[in-house]
């Protein structure tokens, strides 16, 4: 099944920001586009707004004037649903209410032809439930664009329980012909991106709620060590706390209140207080005029150690050994079967976050995971009240000698980046095992949909197959409520690999 022919008219119902964006995408691709909105005059206003955006594209040399004029001629505001009768695709982008969407598609089914593809842009409702109102749900599919639709490349093509393969394939190929990057997924709460992205927000909020660190420090670590484009607090302020919490709550409820998706009480209080982020002037941060920008905690200058003793190769942090030598600090290596730590001159230890806490051991400082230890500009350290001042100072000085800012956080198991990445990897494996999407499509979706520096499976391969499972297993031992219990899919993946490697 191929993409819709450009001679086929496309309709968009709902002319808010997302509806206008989808209409612009189809229009620029070469289709005739009809806009419809139940509120009189809105479709006409939306057509004018799209025309103005096309003008700006011409001004920026991103669209030829002739192409703009042809596109404008193909764009029409429909007065009634009956005006959509000859359309080959109708995409809905109305309010996120199941009853409203179902009633709309019941009406559309009486208007359009039998071969018309019907699609919803819902981000939080079940595609199966929306399509369940139709006589022929086989032609119904989810086409989840990301805002702003003309700029962001990702489209999740969601097959409901009754969606025909031919309908899903046609929707997929049409999105690709429009210059988008489609990914195929089953109808699961949150689809791909909103399902697998939950830990990015949840773990940042959990560290804050445990008084492990303040929002500015957590965000800085996620950006400067984890390689994420934005931290969780600044991103949810941009999205809107009410919007982000609503999606989290929807996914949690849809998974029958699964502990892995539990919403944040701290975020709930923020929403209740009306501090929704940029749009209200206050959220996690203060955006009002004259407000002082929040700064991350950064440790004072400390003296680096003269040497370190490396026990083992440090696993995912092994590149640190080369950086330490380049900084002029002697590295003495000792062979250890399971060693993944550095011993400092004062006999304290420095270890990569592993889901355990510093208080469990004698004089241990943990350091967080980094996407790339050479490029990272900040490293988080954690220690307990029993950690000696000398060990803490030597650990800080070591990373400062490598050119890193250092943020000291509380004794939080899994720290910030490590626990976040481990949970994202786990949810990704679980999604594949349950037939939600392929590994390739999940990696694509997370890189393009939320700008992750690596897809979950790319990260998993880089860190080693046992890494996420081991960290989550340790976390689960310390917080046994179910939030950190590794999925059966991750267990099977890790254990099978360990068996194969042991056999060889």
N, C-alpha and C positions, 0 to 999 in steps of 0.2 A: 504494500500500500504506500503510495507516494504522497508528497505534500499537496495541499490544495493548489490548484492552478491559480495564477495571478488574476485570471478573468473572473474568479469566484468572489462575490461580495462577502465581506466580513462585517459582523455587527458587534458592537460593544454596548452592553446595557449597564448603566451606572456610570456617571460622568464625573466622579471625584478624581482625585490625584491619580489613583491607580488606573481607573478606567480611561482617563485621557492618555496616560502613558502607554497602555496597551494599544489603544487606537492609533497613536502615533507610530508605534513599531510596525503595525500591519500596513499603515498608510505608506510609510517610507519604503516598505518592502515592495509596494506596487499594487496593493489591493484597493478596490473601492471599499470605503468604510462608512458604515452608518452608525451614528450615535443615537442612543435612546436613553431618556431619563423620565421617570414617572412625574417629576416636578416640572411643570411647564416652564419653558425658557432655558432650562439648564443645558439641554443638549446644544442649543444654539450658542450659548455662552461658552460651552466647552469647545465647540468647533472653532470659535474665535480665538480661544486661548491656545489651541493647538497650532492654528495659523500663525500666531505671534511667536511661538517657539520655533516654528520653521523659519520665520524671518531671522531670528537670532542665529540659527544654524548657518544661514546664508551669510550673515555678517561676519561669522567666524570662519568662513570658507570651509565649512563642513558639509555643505549642501549647495548644489548649483541652483541658480535662480530659476532656471527652466524646470528643474526637477521639483522645486518648491511649488511652482505654479501648477504643474500637473498634479501634484499631490493635493493641493487645495481643491482642484476641480473634482477630485475623487472623493472628497469628504462631504458628507451630508448629515444634517440633523433630522432625525426621524420624528414625526409628529405622533405616531401610534405604533404599537407593536406589529400591527399588520404590515407596516412598511418594511419589515424584515423578512417577509415571506420567501423571497428568493435567495436569501443568504445561505452560504454553505457552511459557515461557522458562526456561532453566537457565543461570545465570551461574557460572562456575568461578573460584575465587580460592584455589587450593591452591599448594603449593610450586612454585617456578620450575624445574621439571625436565621436559624434553620427554617422557620416557618415562612419567612419572607422569600428566601431563595426557592424553597419548594413550590410556593404559589407562583412565582415568576416562571419557573420551568414548566409547570403545568400549562400556563397560558402560552408559552412559547411552543410547546409541543402541538398545540392546536393551530399554530400559525405557519410554522416552517415545514419544509418538505421532509419526507421520510429519510432522506440521505444527508440531512443537515447534522453536522457535528455540534453537540452542545457541551459547553465547558464552563466550569466555575473557577474563579481565581481565589477561592477561600484559602485562608492560611491556618484556620483553627478548627473548622468543622469537618465532619466525616463526608468525604466525597460519596461514599456509599449511601449515607443517609439522605444527602441532598438529591441524589439521582433516584432514590427509592420512590419518589413521588411520580416518576415517569412511567408511562405505559411501556416504553422501550428504553430501559436504562442502559442497554448495551452500547448506545451511541453517546453516552455521557462520560466525561473525563474531567480530571482536574488539570488546570493549566495555571500553576502558581508562579507568577512573575514576582520579582523582587523590586522594591521601590528605591530609586526611580527606574521604571521599566525601560525607558529608552537607553539608559546608560549601563545598567547591570546586566551581565550576559546570561545569568542562570535562569532556567525555567524548570521547575519540577513538574514532570508529566505524571500525574497520579491516576492509577487504575483503581476504580472502585471494585467492589466484589462482583458486580454484574457487568463491568465494562468489557466490551469485545476487544480482542487483540487488534483487530483491524482499526478500530477507533483510536486506541492508544497509539498505534503506529502512525496513523495519519496525523494525529496531534503532535507527536514527537517530530516527525519529518517536517511538518509545517513550521514549528518553532525553529528548527534548524535552518529552514529556508529563509526565515526572517532574520538570520544572522545571530541567533541566540545559541547558547550551549545547553541543550536539554539533557536532563537525567531522568531515567525511568524509575518509579518507585510504586510500591503497593500502598494502599490506603491504610496508613497507620497514624496514630496521633502525632502531630507535629511533622509528618512526612519525613524527610531526611534531615534538613537543616535545623528545624525547630525542635526535633527530637534529640539529635546528637549534640546540639549546642547548649543544652540545659546546664551541664556541669560548669561551663565557662562562667556563667553567672553564679550558680549555686555555690561553688566552692569558694569563690571570692567572698560572697556574703557570709559563708560559714566561718571563714578565717576571721572576718570582722566581728561576727557575733561571739566568737570565742576570745575576743580581745587580743588576737594574735598580731594585728596590725591595723592601721587606719586606712581609709579608702585610697588616699593619695599614694601611700607606700605600696599597697597591693597592686594598684594600677601600674605604677612605675616598674614593679618587678615583672608583671605580665608583659609589658611592652619591651623593656630593656634587657630582660633575661629570656623570657618566653618567646619573644619575637612577634607577639600579637600586635596588630596595628593600633588597637585601643585597649585600654583596660576595661574591666567589667563595669566599674562604677561610672566612668565617663561615657561608656557606650549606652548603658541603660538610661542615663540622663538625656542622651541624645534621642534615643528611641522614644522615651517617655516611660516613667516608672509604672504608670497605670497600664500601658500597652504591654510592656515586658512582663509584668506580673500576671496580667490576664492570660497571656500565652502559657506561662509556666503553670498557672492554676488549671488551665484547660487540659494541658498534657497530663498533669498529675491526676485529675479527675478521670480522664479518658483511660488511663492505665489503672483505674480502680485504686487510686491513692497509693500507688507503688512508692516505697520509701526513696527510691532512686531519684524521684522527681519532686520531692517535697518542696513546696515554696518556702521562701524566707520570711520569718516573722519581722525581721528588721525592715525588709522592703515593704511589707504590709503596713507597718507603722508609718513609713515614709509616704505611702499612698494615702493613708487615712489623714495625714497632716496636710495634704494638698501640695506637697513638695514633689512635683512630678518631673523636674528636670529643667531643661532649657525653656520649655514653653511656659513655665510658671516663675522662672527666675531663680528657683532653688530646687535642688534635689539632693543627691549625695554631696554636691558642691554648691557653692553660692555664686550665681552668675549676675547678681545685681550690681549696678554701677557703683564703683568704689570698693567692691569686695576684694579682699586680699586672696590671691590664688593659693590654693592648698599645695604644700610642698611635701615630698616624700621624706621619710626619716633617712638621713644619711649619716653614717658613723664618722666620728672625728678621726683625724689622721693617726695611724698607729705604726709602730716600727715592724717591718717585716721580719720573719724568722731567717736565721742564717742558712738553715737547711730544713728539708722535710724528708721523712722516710716513707716511701711508697710501698705499702703492702698490697700486692696485687696490681691490677691495671686500671682500677677505678671505673671499669665498665663504661657506661655512656659518657662519663666525664674523663675518659682517658686522655683526651687532647690537652687537659690541664697540665700534664707532666711536661710536655714540650713548652708550654707557655711559662711554666715556672722556671725551667732552665733558661729560656730566653731572657727572663727578668734578672738573671744572674744569681738565682737561688739554687743551691746545690740540692740535687735529688738523689737520695740513696735508695736503691731498690732492693726489696726483699721478696723472695718468692713465697707466695701464700696461695694455697689451693682456692680459698674462698675470700681472699682479702680484697677489699674495695675501699681502702681508707688511707689517709695520710696521718703519720704520727709527727707531732710538732716537737720542738726542742724541749719544751716543758713537760713532755710525756703525755700531753692531751691529744685527742684524736679528732680528725676532721673527716666526715663521711658524707656521701651523697644521700639526700633524702630518700628514705626507704619505707616510710609508713610507720616507723617506730618513733619514740620520743627520746629526747636527750636525757630526761630524768631517770630513765631506765639503766643508764650506763654511767661509768665513772669518767667524768671530765670529757664529754663529747660535744662537739659543735657540728651541727648538720649544715650543709649548703644545698641550695635549691638546684633543680634541673635548669639547664639553659639550652635553647635551640642550637646555639653555636657559641661555645665558650670563648672563642677568639674574638668574635664580633660583639658579644654581649658587653654592655656598658654598665650593668648593675648586677650584683649578685646578692641574694638574700641569705642570711645566716640565722640559725636558731639555736638556742641553748637553754638550759634549765637554770634554776637558782643555785644548783650545786656546781655548775661549771666554774672553773677558776678564772680569775681575772686575767691571768697570764695566757691561758689557752684562748680566751676570747680575743685578747689583744693580738696574739700571734695570728689567729685566723683572719681577723680584719686586715692586719698589715699584709698578709700574704696576698689577698685578693686586690688590695689597693696597689700593691707592687705590680700587679698584672694590668693596671690601668682601669680597674673597675671601681665604681661607687659601691658602697656596701650598705645594705639595709638590714638591721638586726630586728627580727620579729620574735614573737613568743614561741614557746615550745609546742608548736603545732605539728602533729604527725603528717608527713607528706608535704609539709610546707605550703607553697602556693602553686608554682608551675607544675611540680611533679604530680600532685594529687589531681590537678585539673586535667593534665594530659592523660594520666592513667584512666580516669573516668571516661574521657572522650573516646579513648581507644576501646575501652570495654563496651560502651554503648554501640560503637561501630561494629564490633564483632557480633554483638547480640543481634543487631539489625540484619546483618548478612545471614546469620543462622536462621532467622525467622522470615527470610524471603522478602525483606523490605526493599533491598537494592543490592547491586553488586559492589564489590570493593572499589572498583574504578569509579563508579558513579558517586559513591559516598565521598571519596577523596575529592573528586571534581566539585561536588556540591559544597563541601566545607571550605574549599579554597576560594571558590567564586561567590558563594552565597554570603559568607561571613568573613572573608579575607583571612582565613587561617594561614599561617606561614607554610604549614604542611598538612596534607590530608591525614586522617587518623591512621590509615594503614601505612602510609609513608613514614609516619612517626614510629609506628610499631616496629617496622623493619629496621629502622635506624637504632632504636633503643634495645632491641633484642626481644625475642618472643616471650621470655619469662618475666621481663621487667614489670609490665603493668600488672600482671597477675600477682606477682610477689608483693608489690607495693600495696595493692588493694587488699590482699589477704591479711597483711599486717595491720592495715587501717581498720579492717573489719574486726580484728581481734580487740582493738582498742575502742571501737565504736560499733558495737554489734547490733545496731538497730536495723540493719539491712541496706542502708544507703551505700555502703562500700563493699558489700558482698560481691565478689567477682561473678560474672555471669557464667553459666555452664558452657557457653560458646567460647569464652576466653579460657576457661579451664581446659577444655578439650584441645583448643589450639596450642596452648602452652605445654600441656602434659604430653600430647602426642609428639611434639617436636623434641621434648626432653628424652622421651623413650627412643626415638629414632637416633638422636645424637649419642645416647648411651650405648645403643646397639652397635653403632659404628666404631 
